[in-house]
Amino acid sequence: MAYELCTAGGQGFVRRADQEQGAVHETAWTLVAVARRTFEMILGGQAV
């Protein structure tokens, strides 16, 4: 599984790619600060 923080124009989202299943999932677009915090929580194992 791979996670990406994607940002543009002050907005952002987190993308999760599952290579085994060939599936890609994305969060909703939000403020970059919120997307970055979500991404940090995922990387830190704190996301629910």
Summary of the structure (lengths in Angstrom):
residues: 48
radius of gyration: 10.8
end to end distance: 16.2
largest distance: 31.8
contacts: 110
relative contact order: 0.26
helix: 25%
strand: 44%
